[in-house]
Amino acid sequence: MSLAKDEKRRLAVVGAGAWGTALAALYASAGHEVSLFARDEARAATIAATRRNEAYLPGIDLPSTLHPTANPSAALTSADIVLLVVPAQVLGSVAKELVQAIPSKALVVLCSKGIDRTTGRFASENVREIISARRLAVLSGPSFAADVARGLPTAVTVAAEEASAADAAAARLSTETFRCYASDDVAGVEAGGALKNVLALAAGAAIGRGLGESAKAAIVTRGFVELRRLSAALGGRAETTMGLSGLGDLLLTCSTAQSRNFAYGLAMGRGEPLSDLKLAEGVFSADIASRLARERGVEVPIIDAVADILKGELSLDEAMRRLLSRPLKRESAD
């Protein structure tokens, strides 16, 4: 369902990274008034002057109806829809900082994928108590920022606790090129978005280590079983993991170095320096995902191996031997 021209809205996008800029460009191109909030005044000024965000989304011209600003009040106070597009590890603190400027009737959409490694909670759990008087939705699914910014066809999931609220949010967030499917399984949507990042690290590491495409396919397939197991233990539904925010996002994230998590895994596998790489949320989510699985008695050997590698407790070669030496058993999707 596309947003009609007479349904022009005011949107505020918090976070001027690649994904935030892409979403801002998407909705500005659809005819809406869009504010893009950047903490860095110099970055906001550069984007405004050049109509580009070369640091995060190079080569893409931004519409004139996209307004960069470093002033939170200017960005937020008149917004109908507020998209929070900041890393999962800082989302709670950003929400606390900006909550007074977010209109009480605004729809707040969380666009971060990850598990808070301090609290062990997903984005909606961290933010809901902060913005309790406002409508809340979660957006997740297979989507590369450059594709969305260029207006290439993309389908995602928009989740809210009530089905009617999810339907309304999906309708408001859909455009001619950005199709939103509604879900009332917030836990399942967030679990898929967070866990696929961890598995993409493993898939990238396998290719970087020269283990081949067959090994990558095994990791993605068996990793998906782990995603399903842990998602269910965290309250997600099976049909959600089979959809865009689960299987769809996993396949895209594990397919190319355009994915930050896959690229990080590639560098790990090749033994390359990691300090200069772009943020990979799976690095922060791996250990807490492993802990949550352990606490719930869920078997996730690939996620465990990634967590141990990142902590320096296991080498890639040792991880491979550990996974291949596991007891043989019948294949199961559960």
One Martini backbone bead per residue (centre of mass of N, CA, C, O) as a GRO file, in nm:
protein
  334
    1MET     BB    1   0.092   0.038   0.027
    2SER     BB    2   0.064   0.362  -0.063
    3LEU     BB    3   0.141   0.691  -0.022
    4ALA     BB    4  -0.029   0.948  -0.066
    5LYS     BB    5   0.000   1.278  -0.149
    6ASP     BB    6  -0.238   1.366   0.063
    7GLU     BB    7  -0.036   1.215   0.295
    8LYS     BB    8   0.142   1.418   0.407
    9ARG     BB    9   0.440   1.407   0.604
   10ARG     BB   10   0.620   1.423   0.917
   11LEU     BB   11   0.959   1.337   0.947
   12ALA     BB   12   1.190   1.180   1.181
   13VAL     BB   13   1.542   1.117   1.171
   14VAL     BB   14   1.750   0.934   1.393
   15GLY     BB   15   2.029   0.925   1.224
   16ALA     BB   16   2.326   0.975   0.995
   17GLY     BB   17   2.362   0.720   0.868
   18ALA     BB   18   2.296   0.500   0.631
   19TRP     BB   19   2.003   0.416   0.719
   20GLY     BB   20   1.892   0.693   0.793
   21THR     BB   21   1.945   0.829   0.519
   22ALA     BB   22   1.781   0.631   0.348
   23LEU     BB   23   1.505   0.679   0.483
   24ALA     BB   24   1.496   0.980   0.433
   25ALA     BB   25   1.511   0.961   0.124
   26LEU     BB   26   1.264   0.790   0.075
   27TYR     BB   27   1.047   0.992   0.203
   28ALA     BB   28   1.125   1.241   0.040
   29SER     BB   29   1.071   1.110  -0.243
   30ALA     BB   30   0.754   1.063  -0.155
   31GLY     BB   31   0.679   1.380  -0.041
   32HIS     BB   32   0.801   1.433   0.231
   33GLU     BB   33   0.880   1.575   0.532
   34VAL     BB   34   1.235   1.568   0.629
   35SER     BB   35   1.421   1.500   0.918
   36LEU     BB   36   1.781   1.495   0.988
   37PHE     BB   37   1.939   1.379   1.271
   38ALA     BB   38   2.252   1.518   1.383
   39ARG     BB   39   2.489   1.555   1.622
   40ASP     BB   40   2.672   1.667   1.402
   41GLU     BB   41   2.701   1.977   1.276
   42ALA     BB   42   2.896   1.934   1.038
   43ARG     BB   43   2.735   1.711   0.900
   44ALA     BB   44   2.472   1.861   0.859
   45ALA     BB   45   2.599   2.090   0.688
   46THR     BB   46   2.714   1.911   0.462
   47ILE     BB   47   2.451   1.783   0.370
   48ALA     BB   48   2.308   2.051   0.303
   49ALA     BB   49   2.523   2.156   0.091
   50THR     BB   50   2.558   1.871  -0.091
   51ARG     BB   51   2.332   1.644  -0.081
   52ARG     BB   52   2.524   1.451   0.100
   53ASN     BB   53   2.660   1.124   0.251
   54GLU     BB   54   2.971   1.020   0.206
   55ALA     BB   55   3.046   0.861   0.471
   56TYR     BB   56   2.775   0.648   0.432
   57LEU     BB   57   2.637   0.743   0.125
   58PRO     BB   58   2.775   0.723  -0.149
   59GLY     BB   59   2.652   0.874  -0.453
   60ILE     BB   60   2.387   1.009  -0.315
   61ASP     BB   61   2.120   1.198  -0.377
   62LEU     BB   62   1.935   1.438  -0.198
   63PRO     BB   63   1.653   1.565  -0.128
   64SER     BB   64   1.505   1.879  -0.072
   65THR     BB   65   1.299   1.747   0.159
   66LEU     BB   66   1.568   1.717   0.315
   67HIS     BB   67   1.651   1.806   0.666
   68PRO     BB   68   1.926   1.888   0.813
   69THR     BB   69   2.008   1.849   1.173
   70ALA     BB   70   2.126   1.944   1.524
   71ASN     BB   71   1.824   2.001   1.615
   72PRO     BB   72   1.592   1.835   1.795
   73SER     BB   73   1.347   2.023   1.790
   74ALA     BB   74   1.337   2.075   1.483
   75ALA     BB   75   1.299   1.766   1.413
   76LEU     BB   76   1.049   1.667   1.628
   77THR     BB   77   0.795   1.852   1.724
   78SER     BB   78   0.626   1.800   1.423
   79ALA     BB   79   0.611   1.496   1.417
   80ASP     BB   80   0.444   1.199   1.315
   81ILE     BB   81   0.724   1.049   1.258
   82VAL     BB   82   0.970   0.845   1.438
   83LEU     BB   83   1.301   0.746   1.357
   84LEU     BB   84   1.513   0.515   1.516
   85VAL     BB   85   1.869   0.523   1.389
   86VAL     BB   86   2.046   0.355   1.612
   87PRO     BB   87   2.232   0.185   1.793
   88ALA     BB   88   2.140  -0.049   2.022
   89GLN     BB   89   2.351   0.040   2.256
   90VAL     BB   90   2.217   0.362   2.245
   91LEU     BB   91   1.906   0.385   2.235
   92GLY     BB   92   1.819   0.445   2.527
   93SER     BB   93   1.978   0.713   2.565
   94VAL     BB   94   1.852   0.862   2.325
   95ALA     BB   95   1.558   0.848   2.419
   96LYS     BB   96   1.599   1.005   2.683
   97GLU     BB   97   1.708   1.268   2.547
   98LEU     BB   98   1.437   1.303   2.333
   99VAL     BB   99   1.147   1.260   2.454
  100GLN     BB  100   1.049   1.564   2.499
  101ALA     BB  101   1.045   1.614   2.169
  102ILE     BB  102   0.831   1.397   2.137
  103PRO     BB  103   0.538   1.358   2.032
  104SER     BB  104   0.261   1.204   2.172
  105LYS     BB  105   0.134   1.124   1.866
  106ALA     BB  106   0.367   0.974   1.772
  107LEU     BB  107   0.531   0.752   1.568
  108VAL     BB  108   0.755   0.504   1.685
  109VAL     BB  109   1.048   0.380   1.510
  110LEU     BB  110   1.241   0.093   1.519
  111CYS     BB  111   1.580   0.041   1.340
  112SER     BB  112   1.721  -0.164   1.525
  113LYS     BB  113   1.978  -0.433   1.552
  114GLY     BB  114   1.967  -0.594   1.868
  115ILE     BB  115   2.135  -0.656   2.183
  116ASP     BB  116   2.158  -0.562   2.492
  117ARG     BB  117   2.450  -0.632   2.674
  118THR     BB  118   2.343  -0.538   2.960
  119THR     BB  119   2.020  -0.634   2.963
  120GLY     BB  120   1.912  -0.843   2.730
  121ARG     BB  121   1.750  -0.649   2.538
  122PHE     BB  122   1.542  -0.520   2.332
  123ALA     BB  123   1.449  -0.229   2.199
  124SER     BB  124   1.150  -0.221   2.296
  125GLU     BB  125   1.215  -0.276   2.598
  126ASN     BB  126   1.392  -0.017   2.640
  127VAL     BB  127   1.178   0.208   2.518
  128ARG     BB  128   0.887   0.178   2.625
  129GLU     BB  129   0.933   0.313   2.916
  130ILE     BB  130   1.016   0.595   2.794
  131ILE     BB  131   0.759   0.604   2.558
  132SER     BB  132   0.471   0.515   2.680
  133ALA     BB  133   0.271   0.743   2.533
  134ARG     BB  134   0.357   0.600   2.265
  135ARG     BB  135   0.375   0.478   1.966
  136LEU     BB  136   0.500   0.145   1.867
  137ALA     BB  137   0.756   0.029   1.636
  138VAL     BB  138   0.904  -0.224   1.416
  139LEU     BB  139   1.184  -0.237   1.186
  140SER     BB  140   1.242  -0.516   0.954
  141GLY     BB  141   1.479  -0.656   0.717
  142PRO     BB  142   1.574  -0.693   0.385
  143SER     BB  143   1.814  -0.416   0.378
  144PHE     BB  144   1.985  -0.192   0.189
  145ALA     BB  145   2.061   0.130   0.191
  146ALA     BB  146   2.125   0.184  -0.111
  147ASP     BB  147   1.865   0.064  -0.225
  148VAL     BB  148   1.662   0.248  -0.080
  149ALA     BB  149   1.778   0.526  -0.173
  150ARG     BB  150   1.732   0.438  -0.491
  151GLY     BB  151   1.441   0.287  -0.508
  152LEU     BB  152   1.450  -0.005  -0.459
  153PRO     BB  153   1.304  -0.291  -0.414
  154THR     BB  154   1.140  -0.342  -0.089
  155ALA     BB  155   1.097  -0.573   0.195
  156VAL     BB  156   0.928  -0.557   0.513
  157THR     BB  157   0.884  -0.541   0.869
  158VAL     BB  158   0.603  -0.440   1.081
  159ALA     BB  159   0.585  -0.407   1.437
  160ALA     BB  160   0.325  -0.470   1.682
  161GLU     BB  161   0.135  -0.565   1.948
  162GLU     BB  162  -0.097  -0.482   1.762
  163ALA     BB  163  -0.243  -0.552   1.469
  164SER     BB  164  -0.371  -0.274   1.404
  165ALA     BB  165  -0.108  -0.113   1.451
  166ALA     BB  166   0.058  -0.260   1.235
  167ASP     BB  167  -0.118  -0.189   0.994
  168ALA     BB  168  -0.092   0.118   1.020
  169ALA     BB  169   0.216   0.139   1.009
  170ALA     BB  170   0.260  -0.001   0.734
  171ALA     BB  171   0.095   0.202   0.570
  172ARG     BB  172   0.264   0.462   0.650
  173LEU     BB  173   0.559   0.323   0.549
  174SER     BB  174   0.472   0.292   0.269
  175THR     BB  175   0.570   0.267  -0.070
  176GLU     BB  176   0.633   0.210  -0.399
  177THR     BB  177   0.930   0.060  -0.298
  178PHE     BB  178   0.821   0.015   0.015
  179ARG     BB  179   0.728  -0.283   0.163
  180CYS     BB  180   0.493  -0.345   0.431
  181TYR     BB  181   0.466  -0.589   0.673
  182ALA     BB  182   0.258  -0.711   0.913
  183SER     BB  183   0.306  -0.748   1.280
  184ASP     BB  184   0.256  -0.897   1.627
  185ASP     BB  185   0.575  -1.006   1.645
  186VAL     BB  186   0.813  -0.854   1.804
  187ALA     BB  187   1.009  -1.070   1.908
  188GLY     BB  188   1.061  -1.214   1.634
  189VAL     BB  189   1.167  -0.969   1.476
  190GLU     BB  190   1.405  -0.898   1.669
  191ALA     BB  191   1.549  -1.169   1.670
  192GLY     BB  192   1.616  -1.185   1.372
  193GLY     BB  193   1.781  -0.915   1.352
  194ALA     BB  194   2.002  -1.003   1.561
  195LEU     BB  195   2.095  -1.305   1.486
  196LYS     BB  196   2.186  -1.268   1.188
  197ASN     BB  197   2.448  -1.114   1.256
  198VAL     BB  198   2.601  -1.347   1.388
  199LEU     BB  199   2.583  -1.545   1.142
  200ALA     BB  200   2.735  -1.356   0.942
  201LEU     BB  201   3.006  -1.383   1.075
  202ALA     BB  202   3.037  -1.687   1.018
  203ALA     BB  203   3.008  -1.679   0.711
  204GLY     BB  204   3.242  -1.483   0.656
  205ALA     BB  205   3.466  -1.652   0.794
  206ALA     BB  206   3.451  -1.896   0.607
  207ILE     BB  207   3.535  -1.743   0.352
  208GLY     BB  208   3.795  -1.606   0.464
  209ARG     BB  209   3.923  -1.905   0.532
  210GLY     BB  210   3.848  -2.100   0.278
  211LEU     BB  211   3.587  -2.311   0.312
  212GLY     BB  212   3.349  -2.230   0.138
  213GLU     BB  213   3.022  -2.252   0.020
  214SER     BB  214   2.935  -2.508   0.169
  215ALA     BB  215   2.995  -2.405   0.451
  216LYS     BB  216   2.810  -2.160   0.439
  217ALA     BB  217   2.546  -2.315   0.393
  218ALA     BB  218   2.560  -2.469   0.661
  219ILE     BB  219   2.558  -2.222   0.847
  220VAL     BB  220   2.291  -2.097   0.754
  221THR     BB  221   2.108  -2.340   0.805
  222ARG     BB  222   2.190  -2.406   1.104
  223GLY     BB  223   2.152  -2.116   1.200
  224PHE     BB  224   1.847  -2.104   1.154
  225VAL     BB  225   1.782  -2.306   1.373
  226GLU     BB  226   1.887  -2.130   1.602
  227LEU     BB  227   1.703  -1.892   1.554
  228ARG     BB  228   1.440  -2.046   1.606
  229ARG     BB  229   1.495  -2.143   1.891
  230LEU     BB  230   1.554  -1.866   2.030
  231SER     BB  231   1.305  -1.714   1.944
  232ALA     BB  232   1.104  -1.900   2.090
  233ALA     BB  233   1.231  -1.855   2.379
  234LEU     BB  234   1.164  -1.526   2.339
  235GLY     BB  235   0.851  -1.535   2.190
  236GLY     BB  236   0.855  -1.631   1.910
  237ARG     BB  237   0.740  -1.716   1.592
  238ALA     BB  238   0.773  -1.932   1.335
  239GLU     BB  239   0.654  -1.757   1.097
  240THR     BB  240   0.853  -1.523   1.135
  241THR     BB  241   1.125  -1.673   1.069
  242MET     BB  242   1.011  -1.734   0.764
  243GLY     BB  243   1.043  -1.440   0.701
  244LEU     BB  244   1.182  -1.139   0.646
  245SER     BB  245   1.301  -1.105   0.955
  246GLY     BB  246   1.449  -1.379   0.910
  247LEU     BB  247   1.529  -1.540   0.649
  248GLY     BB  248   1.560  -1.296   0.465
  249ASP     BB  249   1.783  -1.148   0.631
  250LEU     BB  250   1.985  -1.378   0.643
  251LEU     BB  251   2.042  -1.412   0.339
  252LEU     BB  252   2.144  -1.126   0.284
  253THR     BB  253   2.368  -1.101   0.511
  254CYS     BB  254   2.517  -1.382   0.388
  255SER     BB  255   2.591  -1.280   0.070
  256THR     BB  256   2.762  -1.004   0.135
  257ALA     BB  257   2.988  -0.729   0.186
  258GLN     BB  258   2.753  -0.520   0.220
  259SER     BB  259   2.760  -0.653   0.481
  260ARG     BB  260   2.899  -0.580   0.778
  261ASN     BB  261   2.906  -0.862   0.909
  262PHE     BB  262   3.030  -1.017   0.676
  263ALA     BB  263   3.282  -0.835   0.649
  264TYR     BB  264   3.388  -0.893   0.932
  265GLY     BB  265   3.416  -1.197   0.893
  266LEU     BB  266   3.616  -1.189   0.664
  267ALA     BB  267   3.840  -1.050   0.826
  268MET     BB  268   3.868  -1.268   1.036
  269GLY     BB  269   3.940  -1.503   0.839
  270ARG     BB  270   4.201  -1.331   0.722
  271GLY     BB  271   4.343  -1.163   0.960
  272GLU     BB  272   4.243  -0.878   0.976
  273PRO     BB  273   4.191  -0.577   1.060
  274LEU     BB  274   3.915  -0.435   1.276
  275SER     BB  275   3.924  -0.129   1.376
  276ASP     BB  276   3.825   0.011   1.079
  277LEU     BB  277   3.554  -0.097   1.086
  278LYS     BB  278   3.240  -0.108   1.068
  279LEU     BB  279   2.971  -0.145   1.231
  280ALA     BB  280   2.887  -0.461   1.405
  281GLU     BB  281   2.629  -0.586   1.581
  282GLY     BB  282   2.719  -0.887   1.624
  283VAL     BB  283   2.951  -0.826   1.823
  284PHE     BB  284   2.745  -0.741   2.060
  285SER     BB  285   2.532  -0.997   2.044
  286ALA     BB  286   2.673  -1.274   2.081
  287ASP     BB  287   2.713  -1.310   2.391
  288ILE     BB  288   2.416  -1.256   2.478
  289ALA     BB  289   2.291  -1.481   2.306
  290SER     BB  290   2.442  -1.712   2.441
  291ARG     BB  291   2.333  -1.658   2.726
  292LEU     BB  292   2.030  -1.680   2.668
  293ALA     BB  293   2.045  -1.973   2.573
  294ARG     BB  294   2.162  -2.097   2.829
  295GLU     BB  295   1.929  -2.003   3.024
  296ARG     BB  296   1.712  -2.174   2.820
  297GLY     BB  297   1.834  -2.443   2.695
  298VAL     BB  298   1.972  -2.361   2.416
  299GLU     BB  299   2.104  -2.481   2.115
  300VAL     BB  300   2.408  -2.277   1.988
  301PRO     BB  301   2.698  -2.344   1.844
  302ILE     BB  302   2.754  -2.105   1.652
  303ILE     BB  303   2.708  -1.872   1.845
  304ASP     BB  304   2.912  -1.967   2.053
  305ALA     BB  305   3.161  -1.954   1.869
  306VAL     BB  306   3.152  -1.654   1.807
  307ALA     BB  307   3.175  -1.557   2.099
  308ASP     BB  308   3.454  -1.696   2.157
  309ILE     BB  309   3.615  -1.555   1.937
  310LEU     BB  310   3.563  -1.256   2.031
  311LYS     BB  311   3.697  -1.328   2.323
  312GLY     BB  312   3.960  -1.521   2.261
  313GLU     BB  313   3.879  -1.847   2.326
  314LEU     BB  314   3.881  -1.894   2.003
  315SER     BB  315   3.955  -2.025   1.713
  316LEU     BB  316   3.868  -2.092   1.398
  317ASP     BB  317   3.984  -2.378   1.387
  318GLU     BB  318   3.858  -2.471   1.655
  319ALA     BB  319   3.566  -2.420   1.574
  320MET     BB  320   3.556  -2.620   1.342
  321ARG     BB  321   3.626  -2.871   1.507
  322ARG     BB  322   3.392  -2.848   1.709
  323LEU     BB  323   3.159  -2.868   1.501
  324LEU     BB  324   3.258  -3.141   1.352
  325SER     BB  325   3.263  -3.313   1.646
  326ARG     BB  326   2.988  -3.345   1.674
  327PRO     BB  327   2.737  -3.533   1.719
  328LEU     BB  328   2.559  -3.739   1.550
  329LYS     BB  329   2.242  -3.666   1.374
  330ARG     BB  330   1.940  -3.588   1.308
  331GLU     BB  331   1.769  -3.392   1.117
  332SER     BB  332   1.648  -3.060   1.225
  333ALA     BB  333   1.436  -2.765   1.247
  334ASP     BB  334   1.442  -2.760   1.595
   0.00000   0.00000   0.00000
